[in-house]
Amino acid sequence: MLFWILSAIAVSCALGVILSRNPVTSVMFLILTFFAISGHYILMNAQFLAIVNIIVYAGAIMVLFLFVIMLMNLNADVEPQKGQLVQLAGVISGGVLFLVVLAAIKTAAPQPIEKTSTDIGLITNLGKVLFTKYVLPFEISSVLFLSAMIGAVVIGKKEEIPNIQRGE
Amino acid sequence: MRRNAIIIFMCIELMLNAVNLLLVAFSKIYADADAQLFVFFIMVVAAAEVAVGLAIIVMMYRKVHSVDINILNRLKH
């Protein structure tokens, strides 16, 4: 029951991200979507990922988005409507893709969930696997963060206007 | 269909979250912890990509004063 409520919230907020006019409203809908998806993670017994999702996505990335949107002072923009035929074609192709994915999932028929262990999502077990089996990607991701930070600062730096000496 | 570069960025984040949800569901079915760690790394990459991408958008906005992708598309000319 809770699954259907969370799914309805997630899907409707995701649609709200795409269809809303104001960019700030889109960000708010996206934050609600992240909360709904974190609720799904908790339902699937992945507590660490749920909390990390909220902290990283809804806490840091969306705040960054809001800062950039406020910096640019975007109003609700007026989109030129593409032709009705193109919109209808888009809806039909999206619906067909959805039907194909649904049929593939029904044909695949996943095996029933064995109740092997319910504490995979606990942070101790995840940490054990992370620091033994995936230690190299973990260290490389720290280098990735460092390079992303340096790149963002270098890209965002204001260029100083050089004093052009005209040689007079 | 949306012209705003920031909205497109948010839709990319939405797609990454959809993949995360799928991976966590698979981790639940097959009782494997590796999928949840992969989700963790996807979040790492998404955070780094948001930082760099927003820096690029802010720099473009300083030059062109618009975030319309049709305008940003013509930068190569």
gemmi code that builds the backbone of each chain (N, CA, C; Angstrom):
import gemmi

chains = {
    "A": [
        ("MET", (0.832, -1.202, 0.000), (0.000, 0.000, 0.000), (0.865, 1.249, 0.000)),
        ("LEU", (1.837, 1.245, 0.901), (2.763, 2.390, 0.950), (3.549, 2.495, -0.344)),
        ("PHE", (3.821, 1.320, -0.936), (4.553, 1.297, -2.208), (3.798, 2.058, -3.285)),
        ("TRP", (2.463, 1.853, -3.352), (1.706, 2.525, -4.404), (1.620, 4.024, -4.160)),
        ("ILE", (1.518, 4.391, -2.878), (1.455, 5.825, -2.576), (2.758, 6.506, -2.966)),
        ("LEU", (3.896, 5.869, -2.578), (5.187, 6.458, -2.912), (5.407, 6.490, -4.411)),
        ("SER", (4.954, 5.454, -5.111), (5.120, 5.434, -6.566), (4.305, 6.542, -7.210)),
        ("ALA", (3.070, 6.732, -6.715), (2.231, 7.783, -7.303), (2.856, 9.154, -7.071)),
        ("ILE", (3.399, 9.355, -5.857), (4.041, 10.638, -5.572), (5.256, 10.837, -6.475)),
        ("ALA", (6.065, 9.770, -6.621), (7.293, 9.900, -7.418), (6.965, 10.196, -8.871)),
        ("VAL", (6.005, 9.466, -9.433), (5.699, 9.653, -10.863), (5.077, 11.021, -11.096)),
        ("SER", (4.166, 11.433, -10.221), (3.509, 12.724, -10.459), (4.485, 13.876, -10.269)),
        ("CYS", (5.390, 13.766, -9.296), (6.369, 14.840, -9.123), (7.375, 14.860, -10.263)),
        ("ALA", (7.722, 13.688, -10.798), (8.626, 13.669, -11.943), (7.965, 14.312, -13.152)),
        ("LEU", (6.677, 14.052, -13.333), (5.957, 14.728, -14.419), (5.890, 16.223, -14.172)),
        ("GLY", (5.762, 16.593, -12.903), (5.737, 18.007, -12.576), (7.045, 18.705, -12.877)),
        ("VAL", (8.162, 17.986, -12.757), (9.460, 18.577, -13.104), (9.492, 18.970, -14.561)),
        ("ILE", (8.982, 18.052, -15.409), (9.088, 18.296, -16.843), (8.084, 19.325, -17.297)),
        ("LEU", (6.886, 19.267, -16.748), (5.800, 20.043, -17.333), (5.631, 21.419, -16.726)),
        ("SER", (6.355, 21.737, -15.661), (6.068, 23.023, -15.030), (6.805, 24.133, -15.748)),
        ("ARG", (6.246, 25.334, -15.687), (6.786, 26.463, -16.440), (7.950, 27.109, -15.720)),
        ("ASN", (7.776, 27.273, -14.416), (8.754, 27.997, -13.629), (9.895, 27.054, -13.257)),
        ("PRO", (11.160, 27.466, -13.438), (12.257, 26.551, -13.059), (12.321, 26.278, -11.564)),
        ("VAL", (11.912, 27.237, -10.742), (11.968, 27.011, -9.293), (10.958, 25.944, -8.889)),
        ("THR", (9.782, 25.954, -9.545), (8.792, 24.907, -9.259), (9.322, 23.543, -9.675)),
        ("SER", (10.071, 23.508, -10.781), (10.667, 22.244, -11.211), (11.630, 21.717, -10.166)),
        ("VAL", (12.419, 22.608, -9.568), (13.373, 22.166, -8.542), (12.630, 21.626, -7.329)),
        ("MET", (11.531, 22.280, -6.956), (10.773, 21.803, -5.800), (10.169, 20.433, -6.054)),
        ("PHE", (9.657, 20.237, -7.276), (9.117, 18.926, -7.628), (10.212, 17.867, -7.625)),
        ("LEU", (11.399, 18.263, -8.074), (12.495, 17.285, -8.101), (12.898, 16.894, -6.686)),
        ("ILE", (12.882, 17.848, -5.751), (13.192, 17.517, -4.355), (12.161, 16.533, -3.803)),
        ("LEU", (10.873, 16.756, -4.130), (9.846, 15.818, -3.674), (10.045, 14.446, -4.296)),
        ("THR", (10.478, 14.421, -5.559), (10.755, 13.137, -6.197), (11.874, 12.398, -5.478)),
        ("PHE", (12.914, 13.159, -5.083), (14.013, 12.506, -4.374), (13.560, 11.946, -3.034)),
        ("PHE", (12.668, 12.662, -2.357), (12.170, 12.125, -1.088), (11.352, 10.863, -1.304)),
        ("ALA", (10.546, 10.850, -2.376), (9.757, 9.648, -2.661), (10.664, 8.470, -2.994)),
        ("ILE", (11.728, 8.724, -3.758), (12.629, 7.632, -4.113), (13.393, 7.147, -2.883)),
        ("SER", (13.733, 8.067, -1.982), (14.368, 7.628, -0.737), (13.419, 6.773, 0.087)),
        ("GLY", (12.127, 7.110, 0.055), (11.141, 6.254, 0.715), (11.119, 4.865, 0.104)),
        ("HIS", (11.247, 4.793, -1.235), (11.323, 3.486, -1.886), (12.549, 2.707, -1.428)),
        ("TYR", (13.667, 3.416, -1.266), (14.886, 2.739, -0.816), (14.697, 2.158, 0.578)),
        ("ILE", (14.010, 2.922, 1.451), (13.785, 2.409, 2.807), (12.868, 1.197, 2.770)),
        ("LEU", (11.870, 1.233, 1.855), (10.995, 0.072, 1.724), (11.775, -1.154, 1.287)),
        ("MET", (12.810, -0.947, 0.444), (13.589, -2.074, -0.051), (14.774, -2.364, 0.854)),
        ("ASN", (14.755, -1.823, 2.072), (15.732, -2.179, 3.091), (17.131, -1.714, 2.738)),
        ("ALA", (17.231, -0.570, 2.078), (18.549, -0.005, 1.761), (18.649, 1.313, 2.500)),
        ("GLN", (18.891, 1.233, 3.815), (18.792, 2.448, 4.621), (19.908, 3.421, 4.327)),
        ("PHE", (21.117, 2.878, 4.151), (22.269, 3.759, 3.898), (22.051, 4.578, 2.641)),
        ("LEU", (21.560, 3.910, 1.582), (21.343, 4.629, 0.328), (20.234, 5.647, 0.452)),
        ("ALA", (19.235, 5.371, 1.276), (18.154, 6.339, 1.441), (18.675, 7.620, 2.075)),
        ("ILE", (19.470, 7.466, 3.152), (19.971, 8.655, 3.828), (20.965, 9.393, 2.940)),
        ("VAL", (21.836, 8.636, 2.241), (22.814, 9.279, 1.356), (22.110, 9.999, 0.224)),
        ("ASN", (21.035, 9.406, -0.287), (20.234, 10.049, -1.330), (19.710, 11.389, -0.866)),
        ("ILE", (19.139, 11.414, 0.356), (18.575, 12.672, 0.852), (19.675, 13.687, 1.084)),
        ("ILE", (20.764, 13.258, 1.689), (21.811, 14.229, 2.016), (22.448, 14.769, 0.742)),
        ("VAL", (22.839, 13.866, -0.175), (23.590, 14.297, -1.351), (22.682, 14.970, -2.358)),
        ("TYR", (21.604, 14.283, -2.763), (20.778, 14.831, -3.833), (19.918, 15.971, -3.351)),
        ("ALA", (19.014, 15.693, -2.406), (18.072, 16.724, -1.996), (18.750, 17.792, -1.166)),
        ("GLY", (19.872, 17.458, -0.552), (20.500, 18.438, 0.313), (21.540, 19.289, -0.369)),
        ("ALA", (22.357, 18.673, -1.207), (23.463, 19.434, -1.783), (23.207, 19.826, -3.233)),
        ("ILE", (22.831, 18.844, -4.047), (22.735, 19.114, -5.490), (21.577, 20.056, -5.779)),
        ("MET", (20.445, 19.853, -5.105), (19.298, 20.715, -5.376), (19.522, 22.117, -4.851)),
        ("VAL", (20.271, 22.242, -3.761), (20.593, 23.580, -3.266), (21.489, 24.295, -4.263)),
        ("LEU", (22.410, 23.531, -4.872), (23.276, 24.108, -5.909), (22.450, 24.584, -7.097)),
        ("PHE", (21.467, 23.758, -7.494), (20.587, 24.150, -8.586), (19.829, 25.427, -8.252)),
        ("LEU", (19.335, 25.494, -7.015), (18.571, 26.674, -6.625), (19.441, 27.918, -6.632)),
        ("PHE", (20.697, 27.755, -6.177), (21.601, 28.904, -6.197), (21.816, 29.399, -7.612)),
        ("VAL", (22.024, 28.452, -8.535), (22.294, 28.862, -9.914), (21.058, 29.502, -10.527)),
        ("ILE", (19.862, 28.948, -10.216), (18.641, 29.531, -10.780), (18.404, 30.914, -10.223)),
        ("MET", (18.651, 31.090, -8.918), (18.469, 32.419, -8.347), (19.490, 33.394, -8.900)),
        ("LEU", (20.701, 32.872, -9.201), (21.741, 33.745, -9.750), (21.350, 34.253, -11.114)),
        ("MET", (20.651, 33.371, -11.882), (20.321, 33.770, -13.236), (19.005, 34.483, -13.315)),
        ("ASN", (18.225, 34.468, -12.266), (16.994, 35.253, -12.233), (16.053, 34.853, -13.358)),
        ("LEU", (15.842, 33.537, -13.459), (15.010, 33.055, -14.546), (13.542, 33.231, -14.198)),
        ("ASN", (12.803, 33.737, -15.126), (11.359, 33.792, -14.939), (10.725, 32.585, -15.603)),
        ("ALA", (9.435, 32.512, -15.540), (8.741, 31.453, -16.264), (8.861, 31.751, -17.750)),
        ("ASP", (9.545, 30.838, -18.450), (9.783, 31.169, -19.846), (8.655, 30.655, -20.713)),
        ("VAL", (8.496, 31.322, -21.830), (7.430, 30.953, -22.753), (8.026, 30.039, -23.801)),
        ("GLU", (7.585, 28.796, -23.804), (8.127, 27.846, -24.748), (7.342, 27.936, -26.035)),
        ("PRO", (8.017, 27.937, -27.166), (7.258, 27.839, -28.402), (6.734, 26.423, -28.536)),
        ("GLN", (5.450, 26.298, -28.738), (4.869, 24.964, -28.823), (5.231, 24.351, -30.151)),
        ("LYS", (5.801, 23.160, -30.089), (6.019, 22.448, -31.345), (4.659, 22.025, -31.859)),
        ("GLY", (4.646, 21.564, -33.105), (3.373, 21.238, -33.742), (2.648, 20.143, -32.995)),
        ("GLN", (1.337, 20.141, -33.145), (0.520, 19.143, -32.469), (0.889, 17.747, -32.921)),
        ("LEU", (1.279, 17.642, -34.221), (1.593, 16.324, -34.761), (2.844, 15.767, -34.089)),
        ("VAL", (3.834, 16.665, -33.874), (5.086, 16.213, -33.255), (4.839, 15.777, -31.813)),
        ("GLN", (3.970, 16.534, -31.121), (3.676, 16.163, -29.734), (2.962, 14.830, -29.671)),
        ("LEU", (2.019, 14.620, -30.617), (1.284, 13.356, -30.623), (2.231, 12.207, -30.927)),
        ("ALA", (3.163, 12.436, -31.873), (4.130, 11.385, -32.203), (5.007, 11.060, -31.000)),
        ("GLY", (5.384, 12.112, -30.239), (6.205, 11.881, -29.058), (5.473, 11.060, -28.008)),
        ("VAL", (4.192, 11.390, -27.794), (3.408, 10.660, -26.787), (3.228, 9.207, -27.204)),
        ("ILE", (2.964, 8.994, -28.509), (2.729, 7.624, -28.979), (4.006, 6.803, -28.869)),
        ("SER", (5.153, 7.388, -29.256), (6.388, 6.609, -29.200), (6.780, 6.321, -27.750)),
        ("GLY", (6.543, 7.285, -26.853), (6.813, 7.032, -25.438), (5.927, 5.942, -24.876)),
        ("GLY", (4.659, 5.947, -25.288), (3.741, 4.919, -24.819), (4.104, 3.546, -25.330)),
        ("VAL", (4.565, 3.489, -26.597), (4.972, 2.200, -27.172), (6.208, 1.679, -26.452)),
        ("LEU", (7.151, 2.590, -26.147), (8.347, 2.169, -25.409), (7.972, 1.621, -24.040)),
        ("PHE", (7.011, 2.284, -23.401), (6.562, 1.826, -22.084), (5.948, 0.444, -22.169)),
        ("LEU", (5.138, 0.213, -23.248), (4.506, -1.098, -23.394), (5.539, -2.190, -23.642)),
        ("VAL", (6.572, -1.848, -24.436), (7.606, -2.846, -24.734), (8.353, -3.228, -23.459)),
        ("VAL", (8.674, -2.213, -22.634), (9.403, -2.500, -21.397), (8.542, -3.334, -20.458)),
        ("LEU", (7.242, -3.001, -20.405), (6.330, -3.767, -19.546), (6.236, -5.213, -19.985)),
        ("ALA", (6.139, -5.414, -21.336), (6.042, -6.784, -21.848), (7.327, -7.556, -21.573)),
        ("ALA", (8.468, -6.876, -21.678), (9.745, -7.552, -21.414), (9.834, -7.989, -19.960)),
        ("ILE", (9.363, -7.130, -19.052), (9.426, -7.475, -17.633), (8.492, -8.634, -17.325)),
        ("LYS", (7.290, -8.641, -17.959), (6.350, -9.715, -17.678), (6.881, -11.034, -18.213)),
        ("THR", (7.580, -10.986, -19.377), (8.069, -12.240, -19.953), (9.252, -12.772, -19.164)),
        ("ALA", (10.031, -11.851, -18.573), (11.241, -12.293, -17.881), (10.903, -13.078, -16.628)),
        ("ALA", (9.813, -12.725, -15.937), (9.300, -13.500, -14.797), (10.380, -13.717, -13.738)),
        ("PRO", (10.676, -12.722, -12.936), (11.762, -12.853, -11.960), (11.468, -13.925, -10.926)),
        ("GLN", (12.534, -14.506, -10.388), (12.312, -15.572, -9.432), (11.847, -14.963, -8.117)),
        ("PRO", (11.168, -15.742, -7.304), (10.674, -15.192, -6.031), (11.836, -14.841, -5.110)),
        ("ILE", (11.580, -13.850, -4.266), (12.645, -13.326, -3.418), (12.949, -14.334, -2.326)),
        ("GLU", (14.173, -14.844, -2.329), (14.538, -15.741, -1.231), (14.853, -14.886, -0.024)),
        ("LYS", (14.413, -15.370, 1.122), (14.669, -14.566, 2.318), (16.049, -14.933, 2.842)),
        ("THR", (17.050, -14.599, 2.047), (18.393, -14.978, 2.472), (18.871, -14.073, 3.586)),
        ("SER", (18.992, -12.777, 3.243), (19.423, -11.888, 4.319), (18.792, -10.536, 4.082)),
        ("THR", (18.273, -9.964, 5.133), (17.612, -8.676, 4.997), (18.496, -7.526, 5.424)),
        ("ASP", (19.729, -7.847, 5.780), (20.557, -6.744, 6.266), (21.696, -6.461, 5.294)),
        ("ILE", (21.359, -6.462, 4.005), (22.368, -6.091, 3.017), (22.553, -4.597, 3.015)),
        ("GLY", (21.473, -3.867, 3.290), (21.551, -2.420, 3.189), (22.161, -1.766, 4.399)),
        ("LEU", (22.493, -2.552, 5.410), (23.078, -1.950, 6.593), (24.472, -1.455, 6.284)),
        ("ILE", (24.833, -0.387, 6.942), (26.069, 0.285, 6.549), (27.294, -0.550, 6.900)),
        ("THR", (27.195, -1.416, 7.921), (28.365, -2.243, 8.249), (28.652, -3.228, 7.136)),
        ("ASN", (27.589, -3.869, 6.630), (27.819, -4.847, 5.565), (28.274, -4.192, 4.281)),
        ("LEU", (27.651, -3.030, 3.971), (28.079, -2.316, 2.778), (29.519, -1.850, 2.912)),
        ("GLY", (29.881, -1.410, 4.098), (31.245, -0.950, 4.301), (32.250, -2.075, 4.166)),
        ("LYS", (31.854, -3.269, 4.629), (32.771, -4.402, 4.505), (33.057, -4.711, 3.048)),
        ("VAL", (31.990, -4.690, 2.211), (32.217, -4.985, 0.792), (32.949, -3.835, 0.125)),
        ("LEU", (32.626, -2.611, 0.540), (33.220, -1.445, -0.135), (34.711, -1.396, 0.097)),
        ("PHE", (35.147, -1.672, 1.321), (36.560, -1.481, 1.614), (37.396, -2.706, 1.351)),
        ("THR", (36.771, -3.818, 0.978), (37.585, -4.966, 0.598), (37.569, -5.195, -0.895)),
        ("LYS", (36.363, -5.180, -1.477), (36.292, -5.558, -2.882), (36.396, -4.355, -3.799)),
        ("TYR", (35.892, -3.205, -3.348), (35.805, -2.045, -4.229), (36.658, -0.909, -3.721)),
        ("VAL", (37.831, -1.256, -3.207), (38.652, -0.206, -2.620), (39.231, 0.695, -3.705)),
        ("LEU", (39.555, 0.094, -4.875), (40.149, 0.898, -5.948), (39.171, 1.920, -6.527)),
        ("PRO", (37.926, 1.557, -6.851), (37.000, 2.604, -7.301), (36.749, 3.666, -6.239)),
        ("PHE", (36.796, 3.285, -4.997), (36.595, 4.239, -3.912), (37.697, 5.286, -3.904)),
        ("GLU", (38.950, 4.829, -4.051), (40.043, 5.800, -4.040), (40.046, 6.639, -5.295)),
        ("ILE", (39.705, 5.997, -6.419), (39.682, 6.757, -7.673), (38.567, 7.784, -7.644)),
        ("SER", (37.457, 7.484, -6.959), (36.380, 8.474, -6.899), (36.805, 9.691, -6.102)),
        ("SER", (37.741, 9.519, -5.153), (38.236, 10.710, -4.457), (39.036, 11.589, -5.403)),
        ("VAL", (39.825, 10.961, -6.289), (40.559, 11.736, -7.296), (39.588, 12.412, -8.245)),
        ("LEU", (38.475, 11.706, -8.548), (37.461, 12.294, -9.431), (36.866, 13.537, -8.819)),
        ("PHE", (36.568, 13.477, -7.518), (36.019, 14.644, -6.840), (36.995, 15.797, -6.843)),
        ("LEU", (38.264, 15.473, -6.622), (39.271, 16.535, -6.610), (39.340, 17.212, -7.964)),
        ("SER", (39.345, 16.406, -9.036), (39.439, 17.002, -10.374), (38.175, 17.777, -10.715)),
        ("ALA", (37.018, 17.285, -10.263), (35.778, 18.013, -10.540), (35.763, 19.350, -9.814)),
        ("MET", (36.267, 19.368, -8.588), (36.329, 20.609, -7.842), (37.246, 21.609, -8.515)),
        ("ILE", (38.438, 21.128, -8.916), (39.381, 22.023, -9.570), (38.797, 22.516, -10.890)),
        ("GLY", (38.170, 21.613, -11.631), (37.569, 21.999, -12.905), (36.478, 23.024, -12.734)),
        ("ALA", (35.619, 22.839, -11.736), (34.522, 23.780, -11.532), (35.056, 25.159, -11.152)),
        ("VAL", (36.100, 25.189, -10.314), (36.643, 26.491, -9.915), (37.315, 27.176, -11.094)),
        ("VAL", (38.053, 26.392, -11.888), (38.760, 26.993, -13.032), (37.771, 27.498, -14.062)),
        ("ILE", (36.693, 26.723, -14.286), (35.718, 27.152, -15.292), (34.989, 28.381, -14.810)),
        ("GLY", (34.680, 28.448, -13.517), (33.835, 29.520, -13.035), (34.573, 30.787, -12.687)),
        ("LYS", (35.858, 30.794, -12.899), (36.626, 31.970, -12.502), (36.381, 33.092, -13.485)),
        ("LYS", (36.251, 34.300, -12.946), (36.066, 35.441, -13.845), (37.414, 35.757, -14.447)),
        ("GLU", (37.447, 36.012, -15.753), (38.716, 36.363, -16.375), (39.019, 37.802, -16.034)),
        ("GLU", (40.280, 38.042, -15.709), (40.658, 39.431, -15.480), (40.886, 40.090, -16.820)),
        ("ILE", (40.404, 41.298, -16.926), (40.553, 42.010, -18.197), (41.998, 42.480, -18.288)),
        ("PRO", (42.705, 42.007, -19.281), (44.134, 42.377, -19.334), (44.308, 43.824, -19.762)),
        ("ASN", (45.254, 44.451, -19.143), (45.545, 45.828, -19.540), (46.358, 45.784, -20.813)),
        ("ILE", (45.757, 46.212, -21.869), (46.450, 46.149, -23.154), (47.264, 47.420, -23.291)),
        ("GLN", (48.541, 47.230, -23.246), (49.402, 48.402, -23.417), (49.560, 48.620, -24.902)),
        ("ARG", (49.156, 49.761, -25.346), (49.200, 49.981, -26.795), (50.554, 50.465, -27.246)),
        ("GLY", (51.480, 50.492, -26.351), (52.845, 50.834, -26.759), (52.984, 52.290, -27.154)),
        ("GLU", (52.335, 53.158, -26.349), (52.520, 54.561, -26.719), (53.302, 55.267, -25.623)),
    ],
    "B": [
        ("MET", (12.248, 19.002, -25.731), (11.262, 20.006, -26.012), (11.432, 21.213, -25.122)),
        ("ARG", (12.090, 21.033, -23.988), (12.340, 22.188, -23.155), (13.601, 22.876, -23.633)),
        ("ARG", (13.611, 24.190, -23.554), (14.752, 24.926, -24.070), (15.735, 25.307, -22.983)),
        ("ASN", (15.312, 25.230, -21.749), (16.141, 25.709, -20.667), (17.198, 24.664, -20.348)),
        ("ALA", (18.470, 25.096, -20.305), (19.550, 24.127, -20.090), (19.508, 23.559, -18.676)),
        ("ILE", (19.005, 24.352, -17.714), (18.976, 23.871, -16.328), (17.911, 22.800, -16.156)),
        ("ILE", (16.775, 22.947, -16.859), (15.733, 21.929, -16.771), (16.237, 20.624, -17.369)),
        ("ILE", (17.018, 20.744, -18.456), (17.577, 19.540, -19.067), (18.512, 18.847, -18.093)),
        ("PHE", (19.287, 19.637, -17.349), (20.170, 19.075, -16.347), (19.400, 18.327, -15.275)),
        ("MET", (18.253, 18.923, -14.866), (17.454, 18.258, -13.831), (16.862, 16.970, -14.346)),
        ("CYS", (16.536, 16.914, -15.645), (15.999, 15.677, -16.192), (17.074, 14.610, -16.256)),
        ("ILE", (18.329, 15.019, -16.459), (19.415, 14.044, -16.420), (19.538, 13.449, -15.025)),
        ("GLU", (19.408, 14.299, -14.001), (19.456, 13.787, -12.633), (18.317, 12.832, -12.366)),
        ("LEU", (17.157, 13.125, -12.951), (15.997, 12.246, -12.790), (16.269, 10.885, -13.401)),
        ("MET", (16.903, 10.879, -14.577), (17.199, 9.603, -15.226), (18.205, 8.797, -14.411)),
        ("LEU", (19.198, 9.494, -13.838), (20.176, 8.787, -13.020), (19.512, 8.184, -11.796)),
        ("ASN", (18.542, 8.909, -11.233), (17.836, 8.364, -10.082), (16.989, 7.170, -10.430)),
        ("ALA", (16.452, 7.171, -11.678), (15.665, 6.019, -12.100), (16.551, 4.772, -12.161)),
        ("VAL", (17.770, 4.937, -12.682), (18.706, 3.810, -12.742), (19.067, 3.352, -11.331)),
        ("ASN", (19.231, 4.309, -10.421), (19.537, 3.951, -9.029), (18.439, 3.094, -8.425)),
        ("LEU", (17.188, 3.494, -8.685), (16.058, 2.756, -8.127), (16.037, 1.331, -8.653)),
        ("LEU", (16.315, 1.197, -9.964), (16.322, -0.126, -10.568), (17.418, -0.997, -9.963)),
        ("LEU", (18.599, -0.397, -9.747), (19.712, -1.169, -9.188), (19.416, -1.613, -7.761)),
        ("VAL", (18.760, -0.750, -6.978), (18.443, -1.142, -5.601), (17.406, -2.256, -5.605)),
        ("ALA", (16.463, -2.201, -6.560), (15.470, -3.275, -6.649), (16.141, -4.606, -6.994)),
        ("PHE", (17.108, -4.563, -7.919), (17.816, -5.793, -8.264), (18.645, -6.301, -7.098)),
        ("SER", (19.194, -5.364, -6.333), (19.981, -5.803, -5.183), (19.097, -6.492, -4.162)),
        ("LYS", (17.824, -6.081, -4.102), (16.915, -6.713, -3.155), (16.535, -8.108, -3.630)),
        ("ILE", (16.332, -8.254, -4.964), (15.875, -9.552, -5.471), (16.992, -10.581, -5.351)),
        ("TYR", (18.194, -10.226, -5.809), (19.265, -11.203, -5.865), (20.118, -11.202, -4.617)),
        ("ALA", (19.745, -10.408, -3.603), (20.432, -10.385, -2.312), (21.926, -10.151, -2.483)),
        ("ASP", (22.256, -9.142, -3.287), (23.649, -8.827, -3.569), (23.925, -7.411, -3.110)),
        ("ALA", (25.051, -7.228, -2.452), (25.364, -5.886, -1.957), (26.113, -5.069, -2.976)),
        ("ASP", (26.576, -5.700, -4.075), (27.387, -4.952, -5.038), (26.565, -3.908, -5.764)),
        ("ALA", (25.271, -4.205, -5.969), (24.439, -3.254, -6.704), (24.258, -1.971, -5.901)),
        ("GLN", (24.156, -2.093, -4.581), (23.988, -0.878, -3.785), (25.258, -0.061, -3.786)),
        ("LEU", (26.419, -0.730, -3.856), (27.653, 0.040, -3.940), (27.769, 0.731, -5.275)),
        ("PHE", (27.249, 0.074, -6.324), (27.277, 0.724, -7.629), (26.394, 1.960, -7.635)),
        ("VAL", (25.258, 1.877, -6.915), (24.398, 3.060, -6.767), (25.158, 4.189, -6.093)),
        ("PHE", (25.937, 3.838, -5.082), (26.747, 4.831, -4.380), (27.707, 5.517, -5.344)),
        ("PHE", (28.343, 4.712, -6.228), (29.292, 5.319, -7.154), (28.585, 6.144, -8.207)),
        ("ILE", (27.369, 5.733, -8.583), (26.612, 6.550, -9.539), (26.289, 7.896, -8.911)),
        ("MET", (25.970, 7.898, -7.613), (25.699, 9.180, -6.957), (26.933, 10.035, -6.909)),
        ("VAL", (28.101, 9.401, -6.711), (29.359, 10.143, -6.706), (29.565, 10.851, -8.034)),
        ("VAL", (29.397, 10.090, -9.111), (29.614, 10.650, -10.452), (28.578, 11.722, -10.754)),
        ("ALA", (27.342, 11.531, -10.313), (26.303, 12.530, -10.578), (26.602, 13.831, -9.862)),
        ("ALA", (27.113, 13.747, -8.641), (27.442, 14.974, -7.904), (28.573, 15.727, -8.589)),
        ("ALA", (29.613, 15.004, -9.023), (30.723, 15.670, -9.697), (30.274, 16.294, -11.011)),
        ("GLU", (29.374, 15.559, -11.718), (28.914, 16.074, -13.007), (28.057, 17.312, -12.826)),
        ("VAL", (27.252, 17.358, -11.768), (26.430, 18.544, -11.521), (27.306, 19.743, -11.241)),
        ("ALA", (28.364, 19.548, -10.467), (29.246, 20.670, -10.144), (29.860, 21.261, -11.406)),
        ("VAL", (30.440, 20.382, -12.228), (31.111, 20.887, -13.432), (30.095, 21.443, -14.431)),
        ("GLY", (28.959, 20.766, -14.591), (27.968, 21.217, -15.562), (27.380, 22.567, -15.214)),
        ("LEU", (27.098, 22.779, -13.923), (26.563, 24.078, -13.524), (27.609, 25.168, -13.664)),
        ("ALA", (28.891, 24.824, -13.459), (29.942, 25.827, -13.687), (29.960, 26.242, -15.148)),
        ("ILE", (29.813, 25.257, -16.037), (29.793, 25.573, -17.473), (28.592, 26.442, -17.811)),
        ("ILE", (27.424, 26.114, -17.236), (26.217, 26.889, -17.561), (26.355, 28.309, -17.051)),
        ("VAL", (26.933, 28.476, -15.855), (27.098, 29.834, -15.320), (28.049, 30.627, -16.192)),
        ("MET", (29.115, 29.966, -16.688), (30.059, 30.683, -17.541), (29.415, 31.086, -18.863)),
        ("MET", (28.587, 30.183, -19.439), (27.883, 30.513, -20.671), (26.929, 31.668, -20.454)),
        ("TYR", (26.279, 31.670, -19.286), (25.316, 32.729, -19.021), (26.002, 34.073, -18.923)),
        ("ARG", (27.254, 34.049, -18.417), (27.960, 35.333, -18.321), (28.270, 35.883, -19.701)),
        ("LYS", (28.524, 34.979, -20.667), (28.881, 35.475, -21.993), (27.640, 35.878, -22.782)),
        ("VAL", (26.633, 35.004, -22.784), (25.534, 35.160, -23.732), (24.290, 35.724, -23.051)),
        ("HIS", (24.226, 35.657, -21.727), (23.090, 36.148, -20.932), (21.806, 35.423, -21.270)),
        ("SER", (21.929, 34.127, -21.547), (20.729, 33.328, -21.777), (21.096, 31.882, -21.564)),
        ("VAL", (20.124, 31.059, -21.164), (20.393, 29.623, -21.042), (19.557, 28.849, -22.036)),
        ("ASP", (19.224, 29.490, -23.126), (18.469, 28.810, -24.158), (19.406, 27.885, -24.921)),
        ("ILE", (19.025, 26.634, -25.086), (19.979, 25.726, -25.727), (20.099, 25.985, -27.204)),
        ("ASN", (19.090, 26.594, -27.823), (19.241, 26.924, -29.235), (20.309, 27.981, -29.437)),
        ("ILE", (20.447, 28.870, -28.450), (21.508, 29.866, -28.555), (22.849, 29.221, -28.229)),
        ("LEU", (22.859, 28.351, -27.208), (24.103, 27.721, -26.820), (24.584, 26.758, -27.888)),
        ("ASN", (23.655, 26.300, -28.743), (24.024, 25.366, -29.786), (24.808, 26.038, -30.891)),
        ("ARG", (24.646, 27.367, -30.987), (25.274, 28.042, -32.115), (26.626, 28.609, -31.741)),
        ("LEU", (27.156, 28.194, -30.583), (28.416, 28.776, -30.131), (29.576, 28.383, -31.009)),
        ("LYS", (29.394, 27.268, -31.761), (30.538, 26.824, -32.544), (30.739, 27.687, -33.761)),
        ("HIS", (29.737, 28.519, -34.095), (29.916, 29.382, -35.263), (30.609, 30.670, -34.876)),
    ],
}
model = gemmi.Model(1)
for chain_id, residues in chains.items():
    chain = gemmi.Chain(chain_id)
    for i, (resn, *xyz) in enumerate(residues, 1):
        res = gemmi.Residue()
        res.name, res.seqid = resn, gemmi.SeqId(i, " ")
        for name, pos in zip(("N", "CA", "C"), xyz):
            atom = gemmi.Atom()
            atom.name, atom.element = name, gemmi.Element(name[0])
            atom.pos, atom.b_iso = gemmi.Position(*pos), 0.0
            res.add_atom(atom)
        chain.add_residue(res)
    model.add_chain(chain)
structure = gemmi.Structure()
structure.add_model(model)
structure.setup_entities()
